[in-house]
């Protein structure tokens, strides 16, 4: 995997960067700091995902329908530039990277999951989902299977999809609440899915064929909303609490371990990254900005 990642980095012609330098401020656990300031991204800012080239990617750079790339110099200073513009009719939301370096993007207006191949910048359709409401967020299991949340904001309902490695979609569940954040446990045996308006987080067991069973409630919140989420290597969930201005950290058994107070009030998603995989990047709708804080453990996708 590491060799593939290096090839992906080299293939991004003209895009050089250095990883963020360590500092006392940056190393303090659970203390937010600005990475990209207000208004650089539009209110549609989402994603985010740390690529194998060491850069951070998020949608809606300047306007919807784009993807921005954030790089870091030797002093840790971040710079955001336009990475690509999506096809006409497409609007990106959640982003994930596959083991081969492919970027997958939930396209909520085009009803697709898009793919950008390593070394490329043009998105193509990986999975077409005409029966989807609005593909919102995606997760990739260790075996490469994708899972996509699919809310209908008009009536506060939602669906859940599985997408095979071939790009074939399978509807796993309908008639849910407003499905949003989704992720997989580090061992690939559990699927986590939240409902924004209903403020519930569900957990399923994943069968060997990628199907799910044994749905049960992990945790429920009394106020505000839920948005994107990620797991760390210990299986803890980091959940963007939209409107609450916090990232909630929840244990695999459903205990609220902590809340990380942010500067913005409307976090839309989170992603682990940085040289050791322990920096949590947070996209903020109300700021059009990206904040970050250090965590105790790396994200499960960091492979550390």
Buried (B, 14 or more C-beta within 10 A) or exposed (E): EEEBBEBBBEBBEEBEBEBBEEEEEBEEEBEBBBBBBEEBBBBBBBBBBBBBBBBBBBBBBBEBBBBBBBBBBEEBEBEBEEBBBBBEEBBBBBBBBBBBBBBBBBBBBBBBBBBBBBBBBEBEBBBBBEEBBBBBBBBBBBEBBBBBBBBBBEEBBBBBBBBBEEBEBEEBBBEBBBBBBBBBBBEBBBBBBBBBBBBBBBBBBBEEEBEBEEBEEBBBBEEBBBBBBBBBBEBBBBBBBBBBBBBBBBBBEBEEEBBBEBBBBBBBBBBBBBBEBBBBBBBBBBBBBBBBBBBEBBBBBBBE
